[in-house]
């Protein structure tokens, strides 16, 4: 599914700053990969490239065999919207919208009717165990429930790839475990996951761990 071939990213200066050294990476469909490394090492840059938010300045990134560097901006946006879901450390929920409305907003730019958006939003909330809280405002939800709403929002577009940036970073340990169990369930159902984390216990959940240090990518955890 994911194929980086000498892909790297350098921001123009002066002076130029290399955020990700040219690297090779293959992630197959259905894998659960975790990414670790110190702050500023290039983890978010890697995630942004794979999530089609940034474009490599060298090398090639293929998603499902498609050379993403050859796409126009509109094509990249459409591909991202249909194939990739994002979950972040901060929940990014609109405070005056209900849970289902926050989830349904992810479909607003698709050619779906309001009825279908509501139906799919409530199905996504049921998928994460929150169907009973679909009419709740974010201020009435716990941190774990808000993260589940954020995950439902990522899933409502029915992506094949879920990218998570510190998804348990703002949660207590018990709540974090419940979110990790949900990610395990999604993986067991065939979802491809890539999770950035500073937490060794989260990194251990993956089938493989990638370490980034000073913009260099290596397989396995750093000693």
PEGIMO-V842450 format. One record per residue. N is the residue number from 1. OMEGA is omega in whole degrees, -180 to 180 (none if undefined). Layout:
BEGIN
n=N omega=OMEGA
n=N omega=OMEGA
END
This chain:
BEGIN
n=1 omega=180
n=2 omega=178
n=3 omega=173
n=4 omega=-178
n=5 omega=-178
n=6 omega=-175
n=7 omega=177
n=8 omega=-179
n=9 omega=176
n=10 omega=177
n=11 omega=-179
n=12 omega=-179
n=13 omega=10
n=14 omega=-14
n=15 omega=176
n=16 omega=179
n=17 omega=178
n=18 omega=-180
n=19 omega=178
n=20 omega=177
n=21 omega=177
n=22 omega=-174
n=23 omega=176
n=24 omega=179
n=25 omega=173
n=26 omega=173
n=27 omega=-177
n=28 omega=180
n=29 omega=177
n=30 omega=179
n=31 omega=175
n=32 omega=-176
n=33 omega=175
n=34 omega=-177
n=35 omega=-179
n=36 omega=179
n=37 omega=-179
n=38 omega=177
n=39 omega=179
n=40 omega=-176
n=41 omega=-178
n=42 omega=-177
n=43 omega=-178
n=44 omega=176
n=45 omega=177
n=46 omega=-179
n=47 omega=-180
n=48 omega=176
n=49 omega=-179
n=50 omega=178
n=51 omega=178
n=52 omega=174
n=53 omega=175
n=54 omega=179
n=55 omega=178
n=56 omega=176
n=57 omega=172
n=58 omega=-178
n=59 omega=-173
n=60 omega=169
n=61 omega=176
n=62 omega=174
n=63 omega=-175
n=64 omega=177
n=65 omega=-177
n=66 omega=177
n=67 omega=-174
n=68 omega=179
n=69 omega=-179
n=70 omega=-175
n=71 omega=170
n=72 omega=-177
n=73 omega=-180
n=74 omega=179
n=75 omega=178
n=76 omega=179
n=77 omega=180
n=78 omega=179
n=79 omega=178
n=80 omega=-177
n=81 omega=-176
n=82 omega=-172
n=83 omega=-169
n=84 omega=172
n=85 omega=-177
n=86 omega=172
n=87 omega=-176
n=88 omega=178
n=89 omega=174
n=90 omega=-169
n=91 omega=178
n=92 omega=176
n=93 omega=176
n=94 omega=-170
n=95 omega=-176
n=96 omega=175
n=97 omega=178
n=98 omega=180
n=99 omega=-177
n=100 omega=178
n=101 omega=177
n=102 omega=180
n=103 omega=-177
n=104 omega=-179
n=105 omega=179
n=106 omega=-179
n=107 omega=-169
n=108 omega=-178
n=109 omega=175
n=110 omega=180
n=111 omega=178
n=112 omega=179
n=113 omega=178
n=114 omega=180
n=115 omega=180
n=116 omega=178
n=117 omega=179
n=118 omega=-179
n=119 omega=-178
n=120 omega=178
n=121 omega=-179
n=122 omega=174
n=123 omega=179
n=124 omega=177
n=125 omega=176
n=126 omega=180
n=127 omega=180
n=128 omega=175
n=129 omega=-177
n=130 omega=-179
n=131 omega=-178
n=132 omega=-179
n=133 omega=-173
n=134 omega=-179
n=135 omega=-177
n=136 omega=173
n=137 omega=-179
n=138 omega=-178
n=139 omega=180
n=140 omega=-179
n=141 omega=173
n=142 omega=178
n=143 omega=179
n=144 omega=178
n=145 omega=178
n=146 omega=177
n=147 omega=177
n=148 omega=175
n=149 omega=179
n=150 omega=177
n=151 omega=177
n=152 omega=178
n=153 omega=178
n=154 omega=-175
n=155 omega=-171
n=156 omega=177
n=157 omega=179
n=158 omega=-179
n=159 omega=174
n=160 omega=-178
n=161 omega=178
n=162 omega=180
n=163 omega=-175
n=164 omega=180
n=165 omega=-179
n=166 omega=-174
n=167 omega=180
n=168 omega=-172
n=169 omega=-178
n=170 omega=-173
n=171 omega=174
n=172 omega=-171
n=173 omega=-179
n=174 omega=179
n=175 omega=178
n=176 omega=179
n=177 omega=-179
n=178 omega=178
n=179 omega=178
n=180 omega=176
n=181 omega=177
n=182 omega=178
n=183 omega=176
n=184 omega=179
n=185 omega=178
n=186 omega=177
n=187 omega=179
n=188 omega=178
n=189 omega=175
n=190 omega=180
n=191 omega=171
n=192 omega=-177
n=193 omega=168
n=194 omega=-174
n=195 omega=172
n=196 omega=-179
n=197 omega=169
n=198 omega=-172
n=199 omega=-180
n=200 omega=-179
n=201 omega=175
n=202 omega=-180
n=203 omega=-178
n=204 omega=-179
n=205 omega=-176
n=206 omega=174
n=207 omega=178
n=208 omega=176
n=209 omega=177
n=210 omega=176
n=211 omega=174
n=212 omega=177
n=213 omega=-179
n=214 omega=177
n=215 omega=-179
n=216 omega=-177
n=217 omega=175
n=218 omega=177
n=219 omega=179
n=220 omega=-180
n=221 omega=178
n=222 omega=178
n=223 omega=none
END
